[in-house]
């Protein structure tokens, strides 16, 4: 019987266990540049089978929150290199999550104070994080403008460039494309945000077009065996929805299958919330079958509220990897705590977003305790 603590391969990545640290936005990169404090934070968690970095903007236009890192300037690449070096020095493996937030942004965060971009000019009823007069706080997102079709190849190119830079210059072991949680690629896929009538709107095939163009560019830039993707078929995060997600996402994974990806990372249910949504039931087992039947060989990663026992059940049920989010905020040695069934530290919600070392790098490990 496979165990959560067994080694596994995810494409070109050899992982010592099946526990993944999920991407976690922490807003501790002033000016969008990663810091030495971030290097310490990730290195503390290097015993995970795989670390997935916080969402990292592929361009200034892709930025949606204050003090989140980017991957589009020399200073950002150098900042990330100190992070990956620190993780590798502890024997860890880390991929970066490539992020374009689309409409989940604010004019204060956009180049030249311009409107955020989206498939359609539909505002997201959600919040972003801004820093004003030195204090962080949440604010309503700005109304976006609809992207012109001729702009989309530039966004695809930004993803491909970021993927190349992540692996070749910043030292990441691979990349994960953020196509979940109501951000740009998810916006294009789902009818709640996409009312286009061109080749990127309407049918399932059209709405998935941008995602698949991005995935081909990223796989070319980073190497397919070092490329993953994150999907969230039914999460309502950031005011996103689709009336019929099952055929949409089964089509998507069938199209992803031939690309030879390292892994597919699926959020089961609402991000950080209910696993079953009454208005949008979804068969996640059928999604995995669709991927496998289409020839997909990548590791299958599941995510949403897993604990030790439920994670082991998921592995026994056919998942290859289990991602843990909030548990990793307060437990840098989560692998050892799960292995020994030790109690977990409780995270301090007041320090989730922004700040310094408090609530970030000061949680005790079992060894320290």
DOBA-203467 format. One record per residue (C-alpha): residue in one letter; x negated, y negated, z; residue number from 1; chain. Coordinates in pm, 1 decimal, decimal comma. Each point is the difference from the previous one (the first is absolute). Example, Ala and Ser with C-alpha at 12.3 -4.5 7.8 and 13.67 -1.06 7.14 Angstrom:
REM residues 2
+------+----------+----------+----------+-----+-----+
| type |       px |       py |       pz | seq | mol |
+------+----------+----------+----------+-----+-----+
|    a |  -1230,0 |    450,0 |    780,0 |   1 |   A |
|    s |   -137,0 |   -344,0 |    -66,0 |   2 |   A |
+------+----------+----------+----------+-----+-----+
REM end
This chain:
REM residues 369
+------+----------+----------+----------+-----+-----+
| type |       px |       py |       pz | seq | mol |
+------+----------+----------+----------+-----+-----+
|    x |      0,0 |      0,0 |      0,0 |   1 |   A |
|    x |   -153,5 |   -337,8 |    -95,8 |   2 |   A |
|    x |    -79,8 |   -238,0 |    283,3 |   3 |   A |
|    x |      1,0 |   -377,8 |     30,4 |   4 |   A |
|    x |   -368,9 |     30,1 |     89,2 |   5 |   A |
|    x |   -107,7 |    208,0 |   -301,0 |   6 |   A |
|    x |   -211,0 |   -157,9 |   -274,3 |   7 |   A |
|    x |    168,0 |    -72,4 |   -333,1 |   8 |   A |
|    x |    -82,6 |   -151,8 |   -337,3 |   9 |   A |
|    x |    177,1 |   -301,1 |   -144,3 |  10 |   A |
|    x |   -129,9 |    -25,9 |   -353,9 |  11 |   A |
|    x |   -369,6 |    -84,0 |     23,4 |  12 |   A |
|    x |     25,1 |    -65,0 |    375,0 |  13 |   A |
|    x |   -100,1 |    276,1 |    243,0 |  14 |   A |
|    x |    181,6 |    -72,3 |    327,1 |  15 |   A |
|    x |    -90,3 |    164,2 |    333,9 |  16 |   A |
|    x |    358,1 |     -0,9 |    125,8 |  17 |   A |
|    x |    350,3 |    -82,9 |   -123,5 |  18 |   A |
|    x |     58,7 |   -306,3 |    218,3 |  19 |   A |
|    x |     10,3 |   -331,8 |   -184,6 |  20 |   A |
|    x |     -0,3 |   -349,7 |    142,5 |  21 |   A |
|    x |    275,6 |   -181,1 |   -188,6 |  22 |   A |
|    x |    -48,9 |   -356,2 |   -125,3 |  23 |   A |
|    x |     76,9 |   -251,7 |    274,3 |  24 |   A |
|    x |     20,1 |   -375,9 |    -54,5 |  25 |   A |
|    x |   -177,6 |   -175,1 |    291,0 |  26 |   A |
|    x |    -65,1 |   -354,8 |   -132,7 |  27 |   A |
|    x |   -357,9 |    -29,0 |    122,7 |  28 |   A |
|    x |   -179,1 |   -105,2 |   -318,5 |  29 |   A |
|    x |    -25,5 |   -381,8 |     10,0 |  30 |   A |
|    x |    -12,6 |   -142,3 |   -349,4 |  31 |   A |
|    x |     77,3 |    350,6 |   -133,9 |  32 |   A |
|    x |   -358,8 |    113,8 |     72,5 |  33 |   A |
|    x |    -61,4 |    319,8 |    203,2 |  34 |   A |
|    x |   -201,9 |    -48,1 |    318,5 |  35 |   A |
|    x |   -241,2 |    185,9 |    227,0 |  36 |   A |
|    x |    287,8 |     46,1 |    243,9 |  37 |   A |
|    x |    190,2 |    187,1 |   -271,8 |  38 |   A |
|    x |   -305,6 |    218,4 |    -58,3 |  39 |   A |
|    x |      0,6 |     94,6 |    368,5 |  40 |   A |
|    x |    375,8 |     72,4 |     -8,6 |  41 |   A |
|    x |    -19,7 |    237,6 |   -293,9 |  42 |   A |
|    x |   -320,8 |    167,0 |    120,4 |  43 |   A |
|    x |    167,9 |     76,9 |    333,2 |  44 |   A |
|    x |    258,3 |    204,2 |   -193,8 |  45 |   A |
|    x |   -242,3 |    182,5 |   -230,6 |  46 |   A |
|    x |     85,1 |    346,1 |    138,6 |  47 |   A |
|    x |    319,3 |     -5,0 |   -209,7 |  48 |   A |
|    x |     -6,3 |    226,7 |   -300,1 |  49 |   A |
|    x |     53,9 |   -314,8 |   -202,9 |  50 |   A |
|    x |     38,2 |   -369,6 |     80,1 |  51 |   A |
|    x |    223,6 |   -208,8 |   -225,1 |  52 |   A |
|    x |    -78,0 |   -367,9 |     37,8 |  53 |   A |
|    x |    258,8 |   -266,1 |     60,2 |  54 |   A |
|    x |    161,1 |   -136,7 |   -314,6 |  55 |   A |
|    x |   -263,9 |   -195,4 |   -193,0 |  56 |   A |
|    x |    102,3 |   -255,4 |   -260,6 |  57 |   A |
|    x |   -126,3 |     58,4 |   -354,0 |  58 |   A |
|    x |     24,2 |   -372,2 |    -78,6 |  59 |   A |
|    x |     87,0 |   -329,9 |    163,0 |  60 |   A |
|    x |    343,9 |     31,0 |   -160,0 |  61 |   A |
|    x |     40,1 |    338,0 |    170,2 |  62 |   A |
|    x |    -49,3 |   -149,2 |    347,4 |  63 |   A |
|    x |    310,4 |     -1,9 |    218,4 |  64 |   A |
|    x |   -103,9 |    -55,5 |    361,1 |  65 |   A |
|    x |   -250,2 |   -219,6 |    179,3 |  66 |   A |
|    x |   -337,7 |    150,1 |     92,7 |  67 |   A |
|    x |     39,9 |    325,6 |   -190,1 |  68 |   A |
|    x |   -308,4 |    105,7 |   -198,0 |  69 |   A |
|    x |    -52,9 |    -19,0 |   -373,7 |  70 |   A |
|    x |   -212,0 |    182,2 |   -253,2 |  71 |   A |
|    x |    -52,2 |   -268,2 |   -263,6 |  72 |   A |
|    x |   -297,1 |   -211,9 |    112,4 |  73 |   A |
|    x |   -367,8 |     77,3 |     67,2 |  74 |   A |
|    x |     40,7 |    -93,3 |    368,0 |  75 |   A |
|    x |    291,6 |    240,9 |     35,4 |  76 |   A |
|    x |   -192,2 |    283,6 |   -163,3 |  77 |   A |
|    x |   -297,3 |    -65,5 |    228,1 |  78 |   A |
|    x |    230,1 |     -7,7 |    301,2 |  79 |   A |
|    x |    151,5 |    333,3 |    -95,3 |  80 |   A |
|    x |   -346,8 |    147,8 |    -57,5 |  81 |   A |
|    x |    -85,6 |    -52,6 |    366,9 |  82 |   A |
|    x |    324,0 |    180,8 |     87,3 |  83 |   A |
|    x |    -64,5 |    299,8 |   -224,1 |  84 |   A |
|    x |   -363,6 |     19,8 |    113,7 |  85 |   A |
|    x |    114,9 |      9,4 |    363,1 |  86 |   A |
|    x |    253,7 |    274,0 |    -71,4 |  87 |   A |
|    x |   -249,0 |    207,7 |   -195,2 |  88 |   A |
|    x |   -257,5 |    -37,9 |    278,2 |  89 |   A |
|    x |    251,7 |    175,1 |    227,4 |  90 |   A |
|    x |     53,8 |    277,6 |   -256,3 |  91 |   A |
|    x |    338,5 |   -129,8 |   -116,0 |  92 |   A |
|    x |    175,4 |    -43,2 |   -332,7 |  93 |   A |
|    x |    198,4 |   -310,3 |    -95,3 |  94 |   A |
|    x |    210,5 |   -108,5 |   -296,1 |  95 |   A |
|    x |    145,7 |   -345,5 |    -51,5 |  96 |   A |
|    x |    364,2 |    -72,1 |    -67,6 |  97 |   A |
|    x |     39,6 |   -215,7 |   -310,9 |  98 |   A |
|    x |    278,2 |   -250,1 |     55,1 |  99 |   A |
|    x |    202,5 |   -251,2 |   -197,5 | 100 |   A |
|    x |    288,9 |   -122,9 |    212,8 | 101 |   A |
|    x |    204,6 |   -155,4 |   -281,3 | 102 |   A |
|    x |    289,7 |   -198,6 |    145,4 | 103 |   A |
|    x |    -90,9 |     71,8 |    364,9 | 104 |   A |
|    x |   -208,7 |   -314,4 |     30,9 | 105 |   A |
|    x |     19,9 |   -373,1 |     60,0 | 106 |   A |
|    x |   -104,0 |   -304,0 |   -201,0 | 107 |   A |
|    x |   -254,8 |    -85,3 |    271,6 | 108 |   A |
|    x |   -182,3 |    325,3 |    -77,6 | 109 |   A |
|    x |      7,2 |    -26,6 |   -379,9 | 110 |   A |
|    x |   -260,8 |   -166,5 |   -222,5 | 111 |   A |
|    x |     90,2 |   -363,8 |    -52,6 | 112 |   A |
|    x |    310,7 |     33,5 |    214,6 | 113 |   A |
|    x |    180,1 |    175,0 |   -284,0 | 114 |   A |
|    x |    301,6 |    225,4 |     42,3 | 115 |   A |
|    x |    -67,1 |    370,4 |     61,7 | 116 |   A |
|    x |     62,3 |    234,0 |   -293,1 | 117 |   A |
|    x |    247,2 |    285,6 |    -37,6 | 118 |   A |
|    x |    178,3 |    204,7 |   -265,4 | 119 |   A |
|    x |    300,6 |   -230,6 |     37,6 | 120 |   A |
|    x |     58,8 |   -333,3 |    173,5 | 121 |   A |
|    x |    172,9 |    159,5 |    299,3 | 122 |   A |
|    x |   -114,6 |   -105,6 |    345,5 | 123 |   A |
|    x |    -81,5 |    269,4 |    254,7 | 124 |   A |
|    x |    192,2 |    -38,8 |    323,3 | 125 |   A |
|    x |   -301,9 |     69,3 |    213,6 | 126 |   A |
|    x |   -286,1 |   -172,9 |    182,3 | 127 |   A |
|    x |   -366,1 |    -62,6 |    -60,2 | 128 |   A |
|    x |   -274,5 |    -96,9 |    246,3 | 129 |   A |
|    x |   -148,6 |   -350,6 |    -15,7 | 130 |   A |
|    x |   -257,2 |   -183,5 |    209,0 | 131 |   A |
|    x |     82,3 |   -365,7 |     54,8 | 132 |   A |
|    x |   -199,4 |   -230,0 |    227,3 | 133 |   A |
|    x |   -196,7 |    299,4 |    122,5 | 134 |   A |
|    x |    304,4 |    199,8 |    111,1 | 135 |   A |
|    x |    140,1 |    303,4 |   -175,6 | 136 |   A |
|    x |    369,2 |     55,3 |    -52,8 | 137 |   A |
|    x |    259,6 |    142,1 |   -234,3 | 138 |   A |
|    x |    176,9 |   -198,7 |   -273,8 | 139 |   A |
|    x |    252,3 |     75,3 |   -273,7 | 140 |   A |
|    x |   -151,9 |    100,4 |   -333,5 | 141 |   A |
|    x |     20,0 |   -245,3 |   -290,4 | 142 |   A |
|    x |    223,9 |     48,0 |   -302,6 | 143 |   A |
|    x |   -207,8 |    161,1 |   -277,1 | 144 |   A |
|    x |    -14,5 |    -60,5 |   -370,3 | 145 |   A |
|    x |     44,4 |    283,5 |   -248,1 | 146 |   A |
|    x |   -318,4 |    122,3 |   -164,9 | 147 |   A |
|    x |    -22,0 |    -35,2 |   -376,5 | 148 |   A |
|    x |    -69,8 |    323,8 |   -184,9 | 149 |   A |
|    x |   -326,2 |   -141,5 |   -133,8 | 150 |   A |
|    x |   -125,4 |    -48,9 |    357,0 | 151 |   A |
|    x |     27,9 |    367,7 |     92,1 | 152 |   A |
|    x |   -315,5 |    123,1 |   -177,9 | 153 |   A |
|    x |   -196,3 |   -246,1 |    215,0 | 154 |   A |
|    x |    142,9 |    152,5 |    317,3 | 155 |   A |
|    x |    -84,9 |    349,4 |   -127,1 | 156 |   A |
|    x |   -353,0 |   -121,8 |    -70,2 | 157 |   A |
|    x |    -24,5 |   -147,6 |    351,7 | 158 |   A |
|    x |     85,3 |    339,3 |    149,1 | 159 |   A |
|    x |   -259,4 |    173,3 |   -218,7 | 160 |   A |
|    x |   -269,0 |   -254,2 |     83,1 | 161 |   A |
|    x |     73,8 |     24,4 |    372,3 | 162 |   A |
|    x |    -24,4 |    379,2 |    -17,0 | 163 |   A |
|    x |   -340,4 |    -13,8 |   -168,9 | 164 |   A |
|    x |   -128,8 |   -259,9 |    242,5 | 165 |   A |
|    x |    127,7 |    192,8 |    301,2 | 166 |   A |
|    x |   -195,3 |    312,3 |    -87,8 | 167 |   A |
|    x |   -307,0 |   -142,0 |   -172,7 | 168 |   A |
|    x |    -64,8 |   -314,3 |    205,1 | 169 |   A |
|    x |    188,8 |     21,9 |    330,3 | 170 |   A |
|    x |    -94,3 |    363,3 |     63,2 | 171 |   A |
|    x |    346,5 |    148,9 |     42,1 | 172 |   A |
|    x |     42,5 |    373,5 |    -56,0 | 173 |   A |
|    x |    311,8 |    -68,0 |   -205,1 | 174 |   A |
|    x |    313,3 |   -211,3 |    -28,0 | 175 |   A |
|    x |    370,3 |     25,9 |     73,1 | 176 |   A |
|    x |    245,2 |   -198,3 |   -213,7 | 177 |   A |
|    x |    271,9 |   -159,5 |    214,7 | 178 |   A |
|    x |    320,2 |     71,2 |   -192,4 | 179 |   A |
|    x |    222,6 |      5,0 |    307,9 | 180 |   A |
|    x |    178,7 |   -212,5 |    260,8 | 181 |   A |
|    x |    157,6 |   -251,8 |   -233,6 | 182 |   A |
|    x |   -321,6 |   -144,6 |   -144,8 | 183 |   A |
|    x |    -58,3 |    -75,4 |   -368,5 | 184 |   A |
|    x |    -12,3 |    348,9 |   -152,3 | 185 |   A |
|    x |    292,6 |    114,3 |    215,1 | 186 |   A |
|    x |    187,5 |   -313,7 |   -103,1 | 187 |   A |
|    x |    -35,9 |     93,3 |   -365,0 | 188 |   A |
|    x |    122,9 |    353,3 |     63,3 | 189 |   A |
|    x |    314,1 |    -85,6 |    195,2 | 190 |   A |
|    x |    313,7 |   -164,4 |   -132,2 | 191 |   A |
|    x |     47,4 |   -214,4 |    308,6 | 192 |   A |
|    x |   -295,8 |   -213,6 |   -109,8 | 193 |   A |
|    x |    -21,4 |     71,4 |   -374,3 | 194 |   A |
|    x |    269,6 |   -144,8 |   -223,6 | 195 |   A |
|    x |   -217,8 |    -25,3 |   -310,8 | 196 |   A |
|    x |    130,7 |     76,6 |   -348,1 | 197 |   A |
|    x |   -336,7 |     52,3 |   -171,0 | 198 |   A |
|    x |   -224,5 |    307,3 |    -18,6 | 199 |   A |
|    x |    -59,8 |    -20,5 |    378,4 | 200 |   A |
|    x |    363,5 |      3,6 |    110,3 | 201 |   A |
|    x |    319,4 |    200,7 |    -29,7 | 202 |   A |
|    x |    -77,0 |    368,3 |    -45,3 | 203 |   A |
|    x |   -204,4 |    209,5 |    240,1 | 204 |   A |
|    x |   -270,8 |     33,2 |   -262,8 | 205 |   A |
|    x |    -20,9 |   -377,4 |    -40,0 | 206 |   A |
|    x |      0,3 |    -77,5 |    370,9 | 207 |   A |
|    x |   -280,4 |    250,9 |     60,7 | 208 |   A |
|    x |   -205,9 |   -133,2 |   -291,8 | 209 |   A |
|    x |   -209,6 |   -253,1 |    193,4 | 210 |   A |
|    x |    -81,7 |    247,4 |    275,7 | 211 |   A |
|    x |   -121,7 |    259,8 |   -248,9 | 212 |   A |
|    x |   -206,7 |   -256,4 |   -190,9 | 213 |   A |
|    x |   -159,4 |   -102,2 |    329,0 | 214 |   A |
|    x |    -69,8 |    358,8 |    101,8 | 215 |   A |
|    x |   -175,6 |     76,5 |   -327,0 | 216 |   A |
|    x |   -215,4 |   -313,4 |     34,9 | 217 |   A |
|    x |    -85,4 |     75,6 |    364,0 | 218 |   A |
|    x |    -81,4 |    365,3 |    -72,0 | 219 |   A |
|    x |   -235,0 |   -115,7 |   -273,0 | 220 |   A |
|    x |   -159,5 |   -257,7 |    229,5 | 221 |   A |
|    x |    -50,1 |    213,0 |    311,8 | 222 |   A |
|    x |     18,9 |    348,7 |   -148,5 | 223 |   A |
|    x |    322,0 |    203,0 |     17,8 | 224 |   A |
|    x |   -133,8 |    227,3 |    273,6 | 225 |   A |
|    x |    -58,0 |   -307,9 |    217,0 | 226 |   A |
|    x |    341,6 |   -157,4 |    -65,7 | 227 |   A |
|    x |    311,9 |     38,3 |    212,8 | 228 |   A |
|    x |    341,2 |   -163,8 |     -2,1 | 229 |   A |
|    x |    248,5 |    -94,5 |    270,2 | 230 |   A |
|    x |    373,1 |     29,7 |    -69,1 | 231 |   A |
|    x |    306,2 |    -74,2 |    215,2 | 232 |   A |
|    x |    309,7 |    125,8 |   -182,3 | 233 |   A |
|    x |    263,3 |   -121,0 |    246,5 | 234 |   A |
|    x |   -154,6 |   -248,0 |    241,2 | 235 |   A |
|    x |    194,9 |   -326,9 |     22,1 | 236 |   A |
|    x |   -316,2 |   -187,1 |    101,9 | 237 |   A |
|    x |    -26,7 |   -352,3 |   -135,4 | 238 |   A |
|    x |    357,9 |     -0,4 |   -127,1 | 239 |   A |
|    x |    -53,7 |    269,1 |   -264,3 | 240 |   A |
|    x |    254,3 |    256,8 |   -115,2 | 241 |   A |
|    x |    104,5 |    216,4 |   -290,0 | 242 |   A |
|    x |    339,9 |    167,5 |    -36,8 | 243 |   A |
|    x |   -137,4 |    329,2 |   -135,9 | 244 |   A |
|    x |   -361,2 |     60,2 |    106,6 | 245 |   A |
|    x |    -15,2 |    379,9 |    -48,1 | 246 |   A |
|    x |    -21,2 |      8,8 |   -380,0 | 247 |   A |
|    x |   -218,3 |   -311,0 |     -0,1 | 248 |   A |
|    x |   -267,6 |    143,9 |    225,3 | 249 |   A |
|    x |     12,3 |    350,4 |   -144,9 | 250 |   A |
|    x |    -69,5 |   -159,3 |   -338,2 | 251 |   A |
|    x |   -286,7 |   -199,8 |    150,8 | 252 |   A |
|    x |   -174,9 |    297,8 |    160,3 | 253 |   A |
|    x |     38,3 |    207,1 |   -316,5 | 254 |   A |
|    x |   -176,5 |   -276,1 |   -191,0 | 255 |   A |
|    x |   -270,2 |    -22,3 |    266,3 | 256 |   A |
|    x |    -68,0 |    373,8 |     -4,2 | 257 |   A |
|    x |   -226,3 |      6,7 |   -310,7 | 258 |   A |
|    x |   -223,2 |   -280,8 |    128,3 | 259 |   A |
|    x |   -199,8 |    225,0 |    234,4 | 260 |   A |
|    x |     46,6 |   -220,1 |    306,3 | 261 |   A |
|    x |   -163,0 |     67,8 |    337,2 | 262 |   A |
|    x |    329,5 |    -24,2 |    187,7 | 263 |   A |
|    x |    359,5 |   -120,9 |     11,3 | 264 |   A |
|    x |     94,2 |   -177,6 |    325,2 | 265 |   A |
|    x |    375,2 |      1,9 |     67,7 | 266 |   A |
|    x |    183,1 |   -196,0 |    269,8 | 267 |   A |
|    x |    292,3 |    217,4 |    102,3 | 268 |   A |
|    x |    292,0 |   -228,3 |     83,4 | 269 |   A |
|    x |    -20,8 |   -358,0 |    124,0 | 270 |   A |
|    x |   -348,2 |   -126,1 |     75,6 | 271 |   A |
|    x |    -42,5 |     28,1 |    376,2 | 272 |   A |
|    x |    366,2 |     89,2 |     38,3 | 273 |   A |
|    x |    263,0 |    260,9 |    -82,2 | 274 |   A |
|    x |   -105,7 |    299,3 |   -205,0 | 275 |   A |
|    x |    352,0 |     43,0 |   -139,2 | 276 |   A |
|    x |    195,0 |   -297,6 |   -133,1 | 277 |   A |
|    x |    379,2 |     47,1 |    -14,9 | 278 |   A |
|    x |     45,9 |   -205,0 |   -316,5 | 279 |   A |
|    x |   -296,0 |    148,9 |   -188,8 | 280 |   A |
|    x |    -56,5 |    369,8 |     71,2 | 281 |   A |
|    x |   -312,5 |    137,7 |   -162,0 | 282 |   A |
|    x |   -146,0 |    348,2 |    -52,5 | 283 |   A |
|    x |   -371,3 |    -34,0 |     70,9 | 284 |   A |
|    x |    -61,9 |    372,0 |    -52,4 | 285 |   A |
|    x |    145,4 |    -33,1 |   -350,0 | 286 |   A |
|    x |   -236,0 |   -291,4 |    -63,7 | 287 |   A |
|    x |   -302,7 |    210,1 |     89,6 | 288 |   A |
|    x |    129,3 |    287,0 |   -215,8 | 289 |   A |
|    x |     44,6 |   -235,3 |   -295,3 | 290 |   A |
|    x |   -362,2 |   -109,8 |     34,0 | 291 |   A |
|    x |   -133,5 |    354,8 |     28,9 | 292 |   A |
|    x |    217,8 |    135,4 |   -281,3 | 293 |   A |
|    x |   -134,2 |   -273,4 |   -226,5 | 294 |   A |
|    x |   -353,6 |    120,1 |     73,6 | 295 |   A |
|    x |    -94,2 |   -245,4 |    275,8 | 296 |   A |
|    x |   -299,8 |    129,1 |    197,0 | 297 |   A |
|    x |    -58,9 |   -294,9 |    232,6 | 298 |   A |
|    x |     35,5 |     35,7 |    375,7 | 299 |   A |
|    x |    351,0 |    -76,3 |    128,4 | 300 |   A |
|    x |     -8,6 |   -248,4 |    288,5 | 301 |   A |
|    x |    305,2 |    -62,9 |    220,9 | 302 |   A |
|    x |     61,4 |   -295,6 |    227,7 | 303 |   A |
|    x |    257,2 |   -136,8 |    243,8 | 304 |   A |
|    x |      8,8 |     43,8 |    373,5 | 305 |   A |
|    x |   -195,6 |    324,6 |     16,8 | 306 |   A |
|    x |   -137,0 |    128,8 |    329,1 | 307 |   A |
|    x |   -227,6 |    295,7 |     61,2 | 308 |   A |
|    x |    260,8 |    278,8 |     -5,0 | 309 |   A |
|    x |    202,4 |   -142,5 |   -288,4 | 310 |   A |
|    x |   -317,2 |    -61,6 |   -198,9 | 311 |   A |
|    x |   -101,3 |    364,2 |     42,2 | 312 |   A |
|    x |    346,6 |    104,7 |   -116,2 | 313 |   A |
|    x |    -38,8 |   -219,0 |   -307,2 | 314 |   A |
|    x |   -331,8 |    167,6 |    -84,5 | 315 |   A |
|    x |    158,2 |    342,8 |     40,2 | 316 |   A |
|    x |    287,2 |   -117,3 |   -220,0 | 317 |   A |
|    x |   -219,8 |    -87,8 |   -295,4 | 318 |   A |
|    x |   -149,5 |   -345,1 |     65,8 | 319 |   A |
|    x |   -376,5 |    -29,2 |    -36,1 | 320 |   A |
|    x |    -53,9 |   -318,5 |    202,1 | 321 |   A |
|    x |    191,7 |   -192,5 |    267,0 | 322 |   A |
|    x |    -44,3 |   -374,9 |     42,1 | 323 |   A |
|    x |     27,5 |   -162,2 |    342,6 | 324 |   A |
|    x |     58,5 |   -373,5 |     28,8 | 325 |   A |
|    x |     84,9 |   -159,3 |    331,3 | 326 |   A |
|    x |   -167,0 |    281,7 |    195,9 | 327 |   A |
|    x |   -331,5 |   -107,0 |   -151,7 | 328 |   A |
|    x |     33,2 |   -357,7 |    122,4 | 329 |   A |
|    x |    -49,4 |    101,2 |    364,0 | 330 |   A |
|    x |   -186,0 |    329,8 |    -40,3 | 331 |   A |
|    x |   -328,1 |    -22,1 |   -189,9 | 332 |   A |
|    x |    -69,5 |    365,0 |     87,5 | 333 |   A |
|    x |    343,4 |    122,4 |   -107,2 | 334 |   A |
|    x |   -138,4 |    319,8 |   -153,9 | 335 |   A |
|    x |   -148,6 |    111,2 |    331,9 | 336 |   A |
|    x |    310,8 |   -100,3 |    192,7 | 337 |   A |
|    x |    218,8 |    206,1 |   -233,0 | 338 |   A |
|    x |   -242,1 |    293,1 |     11,0 | 339 |   A |
|    x |     -3,3 |      7,3 |    381,5 | 340 |   A |
|    x |    362,2 |   -113,2 |     45,3 | 341 |   A |
|    x |   -124,4 |   -290,5 |    208,8 | 342 |   A |
|    x |    229,9 |   -294,5 |     78,7 | 343 |   A |
|    x |     -0,4 |   -292,6 |   -241,0 | 344 |   A |
|    x |    -72,6 |   -363,0 |     81,8 | 345 |   A |
|    x |    297,7 |   -228,5 |    -56,1 | 346 |   A |
|    x |    -46,9 |   -280,7 |   -252,6 | 347 |   A |
|    x |     47,7 |   -362,9 |     96,8 | 348 |   A |
|    x |    245,9 |   -143,0 |   -253,8 | 349 |   A |
|    x |    -97,2 |   -357,4 |     88,2 | 350 |   A |
|    x |   -343,8 |     57,3 |   -155,4 | 351 |   A |
|    x |    107,5 |    180,5 |   -318,2 | 352 |   A |
|    x |    -38,3 |   -301,3 |   -228,4 | 353 |   A |
|    x |   -284,6 |   -247,8 |     23,8 | 354 |   A |
|    x |   -240,4 |    -71,5 |    283,7 | 355 |   A |
|    x |   -336,4 |    149,0 |     87,2 | 356 |   A |
|    x |   -132,5 |    307,2 |    179,0 | 357 |   A |
|    x |    284,9 |     19,5 |    251,8 | 358 |   A |
|    x |    243,4 |    267,4 |   -110,4 | 359 |   A |
|    x |   -228,2 |     81,0 |   -292,0 | 360 |   A |
|    x |   -334,9 |    148,0 |    102,1 | 361 |   A |
|    x |     44,2 |     22,4 |    378,4 | 362 |   A |
|    x |    223,3 |    307,4 |     32,5 | 363 |   A |
|    x |   -181,5 |    269,4 |    201,8 | 364 |   A |
|    x |    -96,6 |    338,2 |   -137,4 | 365 |   A |
|    x |     22,6 |    318,8 |    202,2 | 366 |   A |
|    x |   -377,6 |      3,6 |     33,4 | 367 |   A |
|    x |     -2,7 |   -356,7 |    131,5 | 368 |   A |
|    x |    281,6 |     76,8 |    241,8 | 369 |   A |
+------+----------+----------+----------+-----+-----+
REM end
